[in-house]
Amino acid sequence: MNLKQLRTFLHVAELGKLSLAADRVGTAEPALSRQISMLEEELGLRLFDRHGRGMDLTRAGERLRERAGFLIRYVDETRSEIQSFDATVRGRVVVGMPATLAEVVAAELIEKFVTKHPETSLRIVTGLSGHIHDWLQRGEVDVAVLYAQQTDASLLVEKLFDEELHLVSKRDVLPGKSGSISFADVCKLPLVLPAQRHGLRVLIEALATAKGLSLDVQVEADSFRVLTNLACRGTYATILPARSIRDATDAGLIEIRHIKNPTPSRSLSLALPVDRPITSAVRLFSDELKDAVGNLLST
């Protein structure tokens, strides 16, 4: 049993299909199948039940998934700890985060980190949580901030904070003069929201379903900039965290309303992969990011 086999096992366990796991890691499907077969032969039992729709974990496979995630995290943390004896931090860090967060923390965070660690380089990529999760799984980013709750065994997730969401648009689109708006009234407005696969849309749709309501989503836009621009133009309303649009609200371009009965909120989490080494640069940047978020909450 080796780490490569265990990493492969975790991918297949999460995705349930060899073809999907092969696409994620960039390896031919027969090669992944051989690794799983060798692991099963060594252990002397089946880890998966194969069927036409894919592969399901056996009881033994479920137990191995628990242990494999722990073992890989322990090895990666050990590697990072040993590397930290070299006081100079080097390397490239690619960070994925929602534009709603990047708008308020990215610039200061980058300046602070590169000043402290001049032999590192940073790249910030922004998108909606569904996109960022995919980038992290494919290895296109090293560390990510996600709004969606991720519980799969291939991610190490640490909750940062809960964030309330508000209705956003120009005043003439919103009913009444100011104050709160009921979720039922939100559902009557022409909305622009991300597509169904993204966490924000999933959350709002679930709240509507629980109340027996339907959203009037007239436009889907998988871009923070498009969402805010359409809201500022007054054509549609959208739902966003207040911090991300503070400049527009201060400039009088847009108005926000507290939503009640119920009030939508979501958790912001830091996510690292368990199937790839975590370098000292990535770990240090993750710590700086957590500090930056903590400072944001205190302001």
C-alpha positions as CSV (number, residue, x, y, z in Angstrom):
1,M,0.0,0.0,0.0
2,N,1.5,3.4,-1.0
3,L,0.4,7.0,-1.0
4,K,-0.3,7.1,-4.7
5,Q,-2.7,4.2,-4.4
6,L,-4.4,5.8,-1.5
7,R,-4.8,9.2,-3.3
8,T,-6.3,7.3,-6.3
9,F,-8.6,5.4,-4.0
10,L,-9.9,8.7,-2.5
11,H,-10.7,10.2,-5.9
12,V,-12.6,7.1,-7.0
13,A,-14.4,6.8,-3.7
14,E,-15.6,10.4,-4.0
15,L,-16.6,10.4,-7.6
16,G,-17.9,6.8,-7.9
17,K,-16.6,6.3,-11.4
18,L,-13.1,5.5,-12.7
19,S,-13.7,7.7,-15.8
20,L,-14.4,10.8,-13.7
21,A,-11.4,10.1,-11.4
22,A,-9.2,9.6,-14.4
23,D,-10.3,13.0,-15.9
24,R,-9.6,14.7,-12.6
25,V,-6.0,13.5,-12.1
26,G,-5.1,13.4,-15.7
27,T,-4.3,9.6,-15.8
28,A,-5.6,6.9,-18.1
29,E,-8.5,5.0,-16.8
30,P,-6.8,1.6,-17.1
31,A,-3.9,2.8,-14.9
32,L,-6.3,3.9,-12.2
33,S,-8.1,0.6,-12.4
34,R,-4.9,-1.3,-11.9
35,Q,-4.0,0.7,-8.9
36,I,-7.3,-0.1,-7.3
37,S,-7.0,-3.7,-8.2
38,M,-3.5,-3.9,-6.7
39,L,-4.8,-2.3,-3.5
40,E,-7.6,-4.8,-3.3
41,E,-5.3,-7.7,-3.9
42,E,-2.9,-6.6,-1.3
43,L,-5.6,-6.2,1.3
44,G,-7.3,-9.4,0.2
45,L,-10.9,-8.0,-0.1
46,R,-13.0,-5.8,-2.2
47,L,-13.1,-2.1,-1.6
48,F,-15.8,-1.3,-4.2
49,D,-18.9,-3.0,-5.5
50,R,-18.9,-2.5,-9.3
51,H,-22.1,-2.0,-11.2
52,G,-23.3,-0.4,-14.5
53,R,-23.7,3.0,-12.9
54,G,-20.2,3.1,-11.4
55,M,-18.6,1.9,-8.1
56,D,-19.9,2.0,-4.5
57,L,-17.7,1.6,-1.4
58,T,-18.0,-1.6,0.6
59,R,-17.9,-1.5,4.4
60,A,-14.1,-2.1,4.2
61,G,-13.8,0.7,1.6
62,E,-15.7,3.1,3.9
63,R,-13.2,2.4,6.7
64,L,-10.2,2.8,4.4
65,R,-11.5,6.1,3.2
66,E,-11.6,7.4,6.8
67,R,-8.0,6.2,7.5
68,A,-6.6,7.2,4.1
69,G,-7.7,10.8,4.5
70,F,-6.0,10.9,7.9
71,L,-2.8,9.3,6.7
72,I,-2.4,11.6,3.7
73,R,-3.0,14.7,5.8
74,Y,-0.5,13.5,8.3
75,V,2.2,12.8,5.7
76,D,1.6,16.2,4.0
77,E,1.8,18.0,7.4
78,T,5.0,16.2,8.3
79,R,6.5,17.2,4.9
80,S,5.5,20.8,5.4
81,E,6.9,20.8,9.0
82,I,10.3,19.5,7.9
83,Q,10.4,21.9,5.0
84,S,9.8,24.8,7.4
85,F,13.3,24.3,8.9
86,D,14.4,26.3,5.8
87,A,13.6,29.8,7.0
88,T,13.2,31.1,3.5
89,V,9.8,30.5,2.0
90,R,9.8,30.0,-1.7
91,G,7.3,28.9,-4.4
92,R,4.2,29.9,-6.2
93,V,0.7,29.9,-4.6
94,V,-2.4,29.9,-6.6
95,V,-5.5,30.9,-4.6
96,G,-9.1,30.6,-5.6
97,M,-11.7,32.8,-3.9
98,P,-15.1,34.3,-4.5
99,A,-15.0,37.8,-6.0
100,T,-17.2,38.9,-3.1
101,L,-14.3,38.2,-0.8
102,A,-11.5,39.2,-3.2
103,E,-13.0,42.6,-3.6
104,V,-12.3,43.4,0.1
105,V,-9.2,41.4,1.2
106,A,-7.1,40.4,-1.9
107,A,-5.0,43.6,-2.5
108,E,-3.9,44.1,1.1
109,L,-3.4,40.3,1.6
110,I,-1.1,40.0,-1.4
111,E,1.0,43.1,-0.5
112,K,1.5,41.8,3.0
113,F,2.4,38.3,2.1
114,V,4.8,39.1,-0.7
115,T,6.5,41.8,1.4
116,K,7.1,39.2,4.2
117,H,8.1,36.4,1.7
118,P,9.7,38.1,-1.3
119,E,10.8,34.8,-2.9
120,T,7.2,33.7,-3.3
121,S,4.8,34.5,-6.1
122,L,1.0,34.7,-5.9
123,R,-1.9,34.3,-8.3
124,I,-5.5,35.1,-7.3
125,V,-8.3,33.7,-9.4
126,T,-11.9,34.5,-8.7
127,G,-15.1,32.9,-9.5
128,L,-18.3,31.4,-8.0
129,S,-17.9,28.5,-5.5
130,G,-18.8,25.8,-8.0
131,H,-16.0,26.9,-10.3
132,I,-13.5,27.3,-7.5
133,H,-14.3,23.8,-6.1
134,D,-13.6,22.3,-9.5
135,W,-10.3,24.2,-9.9
136,L,-9.2,22.9,-6.5
137,Q,-10.1,19.3,-7.3
138,R,-8.2,19.5,-10.7
139,G,-5.1,21.0,-9.0
140,E,-5.4,24.4,-10.8
141,V,-5.4,26.2,-7.4
142,D,-3.5,25.3,-4.3
143,V,-5.9,26.6,-1.7
144,A,-9.4,27.9,-2.0
145,V,-12.1,29.9,-0.1
146,L,-15.5,28.3,-0.7
147,Y,-19.0,29.3,0.3
148,A,-20.5,25.9,-0.4
149,Q,-20.3,23.3,2.4
150,Q,-17.9,20.7,1.2
151,T,-17.8,17.4,3.1
152,D,-16.0,15.0,0.6
153,A,-13.0,13.1,1.8
154,S,-10.6,14.8,-0.6
155,L,-10.8,18.2,1.0
156,L,-9.7,19.5,4.4
157,V,-12.2,22.2,5.2
158,E,-12.0,24.8,8.0
159,K,-15.0,27.1,8.6
160,L,-14.1,30.8,8.7
161,F,-17.4,32.6,9.4
162,D,-21.1,32.8,8.6
163,E,-22.2,35.6,6.3
164,E,-25.7,37.1,5.9
165,L,-27.0,37.7,2.4
166,H,-29.0,40.8,1.3
167,L,-31.3,41.9,-1.5
168,V,-29.5,44.3,-3.8
169,S,-30.8,46.6,-6.5
170,K,-31.6,50.3,-7.3
171,R,-34.2,51.9,-5.1
172,D,-36.9,52.1,-7.7
173,V,-36.9,48.3,-8.2
174,L,-37.4,47.6,-4.5
175,P,-40.8,47.8,-2.8
176,G,-41.2,50.3,0.0
177,K,-38.8,53.1,1.0
178,S,-36.3,51.2,3.1
179,G,-35.9,48.6,5.9
180,S,-36.4,44.9,5.6
181,I,-38.1,42.9,3.0
182,S,-39.8,39.5,3.4
183,F,-38.4,36.5,1.5
184,A,-41.8,36.0,0.0
185,D,-41.6,39.5,-1.5
186,V,-38.1,38.8,-2.8
187,C,-39.5,35.9,-4.8
188,K,-41.8,38.3,-6.6
189,L,-39.0,40.5,-7.9
190,P,-37.2,40.0,-11.3
191,L,-33.9,38.4,-10.2
192,V,-30.5,37.8,-11.7
193,L,-28.7,34.9,-9.9
194,P,-26.0,32.4,-10.7
195,A,-26.9,29.1,-12.5
196,Q,-28.3,26.1,-10.6
197,R,-25.0,24.4,-9.9
198,H,-23.6,27.2,-7.8
199,G,-23.9,27.4,-4.0
200,L,-25.6,30.8,-3.8
201,R,-28.4,29.7,-6.2
202,V,-28.8,26.3,-4.4
203,L,-29.2,28.0,-1.1
204,I,-31.8,30.5,-2.3
205,E,-33.7,27.8,-4.2
206,A,-33.8,25.6,-1.1
207,L,-35.2,28.4,1.0
208,A,-37.9,29.1,-1.6
209,T,-38.8,25.4,-1.8
210,A,-39.1,25.2,2.0
211,K,-41.5,28.1,2.0
212,G,-43.5,26.7,-0.9
213,L,-42.4,29.6,-3.1
214,S,-40.9,30.1,-6.6
215,L,-38.1,32.5,-7.6
216,D,-38.6,34.8,-10.6
217,V,-35.1,34.3,-12.0
218,Q,-35.1,36.1,-15.3
219,V,-31.3,36.1,-16.0
220,E,-28.6,33.6,-14.9
221,A,-25.1,35.1,-14.6
222,D,-22.0,33.2,-13.3
223,S,-20.1,36.4,-12.7
224,F,-20.0,38.7,-9.6
225,R,-19.3,41.7,-11.9
226,V,-22.3,41.0,-14.1
227,L,-24.6,40.4,-11.1
228,T,-23.6,43.8,-9.5
229,N,-23.7,45.7,-12.8
230,L,-27.2,44.5,-13.6
231,A,-28.3,45.4,-10.1
232,C,-26.7,48.9,-10.4
233,R,-28.6,49.5,-13.7
234,G,-31.9,48.9,-11.9
235,T,-33.1,46.2,-14.3
236,Y,-33.0,43.3,-11.8
237,A,-32.4,42.6,-8.2
238,T,-29.8,40.1,-6.9
239,I,-28.7,38.6,-3.6
240,L,-25.2,39.2,-2.3
241,P,-23.2,39.9,1.0
242,A,-23.2,43.5,2.0
243,R,-19.4,43.8,2.3
244,S,-18.8,42.9,-1.3
245,I,-20.8,45.9,-2.6
246,R,-19.8,48.5,0.0
247,D,-18.3,50.9,-2.5
248,A,-21.4,50.9,-4.7
249,T,-23.7,51.5,-1.7
250,D,-21.5,54.3,-0.3
251,A,-21.6,55.9,-3.8
252,G,-25.4,55.7,-3.8
253,L,-25.4,53.5,-6.9
254,I,-27.3,50.6,-5.2
255,E,-29.4,49.9,-2.2
256,I,-29.4,46.8,0.1
257,R,-32.3,45.4,2.1
258,H,-32.2,42.9,5.0
259,I,-34.2,39.8,4.1
260,K,-36.5,38.3,6.7
261,N,-38.6,35.2,7.2
262,P,-36.1,33.6,6.5
263,T,-32.8,35.4,6.4
264,P,-30.4,33.7,4.0
265,S,-26.8,33.2,5.2
266,R,-23.9,30.9,4.2
267,S,-20.7,29.7,5.6
268,L,-17.3,30.8,4.2
269,S,-14.7,28.0,4.5
270,L,-11.0,27.6,3.8
271,A,-10.3,24.4,1.8
272,L,-7.1,22.5,1.1
273,P,-6.7,19.2,-0.9
274,V,-5.7,16.1,1.0
275,D,-4.4,14.4,-2.1
276,R,-1.6,16.8,-2.9
277,P,1.4,18.0,-0.9
278,I,0.8,21.3,1.0
279,T,4.0,23.4,0.7
280,S,5.2,25.8,3.3
281,A,4.2,28.7,1.1
282,V,0.7,27.5,0.7
283,R,0.3,26.8,4.4
284,L,1.7,30.2,5.4
285,F,-0.5,31.9,2.9
286,S,-3.5,30.0,4.4
287,D,-2.7,31.4,7.8
288,E,-2.4,34.9,6.5
289,L,-5.7,34.5,4.8
290,K,-7.4,33.4,8.0
291,D,-5.9,36.5,9.8
292,A,-7.1,38.8,7.0
293,V,-10.7,37.4,7.3
294,G,-10.5,37.8,11.1
295,N,-9.5,41.4,10.6
296,L,-12.3,41.9,8.2
297,L,-14.8,40.7,10.7
298,S,-13.5,43.0,13.4
299,T,-14.0,46.2,11.2
